[in-house]
């Protein structure tokens, strides 16, 4: 069925006049009459009763009018959605975050929504391990994780470096080195360290062991936890020391009982990395990543 013929029929049925309908859709009256005749022939039914000076819909014509109006509305909607999908401005994006993206993420969300208001965002705050699991199972389109050091090791996901800041030690405020501006980790070789668990962040533990080994000692990791909040509590309670990204936005939330001391070393950096599955072809992913490249993340 030719959509143009259906549109012509709807206009004739609403006007009950070939002359008026032809004016409204800007075609000749003879062409309009031909559209209706071809539609009747294709469907095998009479749609109109033609009187000398008027038109009347048959029972079949009334049914077609009732059904075709909603059908054409649906066709128009499909066409618009298809065009928007082609431009990458409609759809959804499921993002996983671990909570350390505060320096840039609120503005990024605002910016992305202003650029692509018809792409909905499903934002989930998860542990690092949960993010990787959800990416693998395709419950997430895009996830942010943290990696330490100067080299980002490739894995099963596509990766892009988004944000990089130096590391600093987290110490109880009464610690002997708490007032130092910076310190080499070798001076802390006899300390007990509190880290994220290996299940949660195996890359961080591997980097930390290598980093300490390059300074001539093997660290004593006395406690682990699955969340940074747990590290803050344990450090403040005096169970040991840890380290964290020296992010101005995040350091505002450090409790008074914790002191921040810069970590010396060319490799002492934290990197927030975007990850996505190689065969995940959501067009919103490259749009979000491109937007991230345009915003200022230095606050």
Secondary structure by P-SEA (a helix, b strand, c coil): ccaaaaaaaaaaaaaccaaaaaaaacccaaaaaaaaaaaaaaacccccccccccccccaaaaaaaaaaaaaaaaaaaaaaaaaaaaaccbbbbbbbbccccccccaaaaaaaaaacccbbbbbbbbcaaaaaaaaaaccccbbbbbbbccbbbbccbbbbbcbbbbbbbbbcccccccccccccccccccbbbbbccccccaaaaaaaaaaaaaaccccccccccccaaaaaaaaaaccccccccccccccccccccbbbbbbbcccbbbbbbbbbbccccccaaaaaaaaaaaccccc
